[in-house]
């Protein structure tokens, strides 16, 4: 049975251009998606812990963030029993092995390097959409 409810995605990204590209890429897909955006790691944890906001179905997390970097956000979220079930895809420009290994060590669900080209970026977001949004079962589904 297909789930047609709106999928909630939290995009943790401080670059306005990357935010716009991500929103446009999700707008191109069939699955109804609502993308909420926060621009730093502290705001991400505040959003995730806000009892008035339903937990997102997926977090797209940049590593290079102000106030608290993505690795710190990942460590806190995956060690919090109320948040650890939320899938987190690290979506960042870094392809450094230390970032890849560090992210997976902190239980990231996937690590994806952002392409600079919009068409390639859109293809990456479509793959994330097809797998994490359209294919896998999420808690509470």
C-alpha positions in Angstrom: 0.0 0.0 0.0 1.4 3.4 -1.0 1.9 6.1 1.6 0.6 9.3 0.2 0.8 11.5 3.3 3.2 14.4 3.1 6.7 13.4 4.0 8.4 15.8 6.4 12.1 16.5 5.7 14.3 18.7 7.8 17.1 20.3 5.8 19.9 21.5 8.0 21.8 23.8 5.6 23.3 27.3 5.9 23.9 27.9 2.2 20.9 29.6 0.6 21.8 28.3 -2.9 21.9 24.7 -1.6 18.6 25.2 0.2 17.0 26.5 -3.0 18.4 23.7 -5.1 17.2 21.1 -2.6 13.7 22.5 -2.5 13.5 22.7 -6.3 14.8 19.2 -6.6 12.1 17.8 -4.2 9.4 19.9 -6.0 10.1 17.9 -9.2 9.1 14.6 -7.6 5.8 12.8 -7.3 5.9 12.2 -3.5 4.3 15.1 -1.5 7.2 16.5 0.5 7.4 19.4 2.9 11.0 20.6 3.4 11.6 22.6 6.6 14.9 24.4 6.8 17.2 25.4 9.6 20.5 27.1 9.1 22.7 25.8 12.0 23.2 22.9 14.3 21.7 24.4 17.4 18.6 25.3 15.5 18.4 21.8 14.2 18.4 20.2 17.7 15.8 22.8 18.9 13.6 21.9 15.9 14.0 18.2 16.5 13.2 18.5 20.2 10.3 20.9 19.8 7.2 19.0 21.1 4.9 21.1 18.9 6.6 19.9 15.7 6.1 16.3 14.4 9.5 14.6 14.0 10.7 14.7 10.4 10.7 11.5 8.3 14.2 12.3 7.2 17.0 14.7 8.1 19.3 16.0 5.4 22.4 17.3 7.3 25.2 19.4 6.1 28.5 19.0 8.0 29.8 22.6 7.8 27.3 24.5 9.9 27.6 27.5 12.2 27.2 27.3 16.0 27.3 23.5 16.0 28.7 21.4 13.2 26.9 18.5 11.6 29.0 15.9 13.3 28.0 17.3 16.7 24.3 17.3 15.6 24.6 13.8 14.4 26.3 12.6 17.7 23.6 14.3 19.8 20.6 13.1 17.7 21.8 9.5 17.5 22.4 9.3 21.2 19.0 10.7 22.1 16.4 7.9 22.4 13.7 10.3 21.2 15.6 11.1 18.0 17.8 8.2 17.1 15.1 6.5 15.0 15.0 9.4 12.5 17.0 8.6 9.4 19.8 11.1 8.8 21.5 11.5 5.4 24.7 13.6 5.5 24.5 15.7 2.4 27.7 17.8 2.2 30.4 19.0 -0.1 33.1 17.1 1.8 34.4 13.8 0.3 37.2 13.5 3.0 37.4 10.0 4.3 37.6 11.2 7.9 34.1 12.9 7.4 32.7 9.7 5.8 34.0 7.4 8.5 33.1 9.8 11.2 29.5 10.2 10.0 29.0 6.4 9.8 30.7 6.0 13.2 28.0 8.3 14.5 25.3 6.2 12.8 24.4 8.3 9.8 22.1 6.4 7.6 23.9 7.5 4.4 26.6 9.9 3.3 26.2 11.7 0.0 28.5 14.3 -1.6 26.7 17.2 -3.1 27.3 17.8 -6.8 27.8 21.4 -7.8 25.9 21.0 -11.1 22.1 21.5 -10.6 21.2 18.5 -12.9 23.5 16.2 -11.0 22.3 17.6 -7.7 18.7 17.0 -8.7 19.6 13.4 -9.7 21.1 12.9 -6.2 18.1 14.3 -4.5 15.8 12.1 -6.6 17.8 9.0 -5.6 17.5 10.1 -1.9 13.8 10.6 -2.5 13.3 7.3 -4.2 15.1 5.4 -1.5 14.5 7.1 1.8 11.1 8.8 1.0 9.4 6.4 -1.4 11.0 2.9 -0.8 11.9 2.3 2.9 9.5 1.9 5.7 9.9 4.6 8.4 8.9 4.3 12.1 5.2 4.9 12.6 4.4 4.1 9.0 
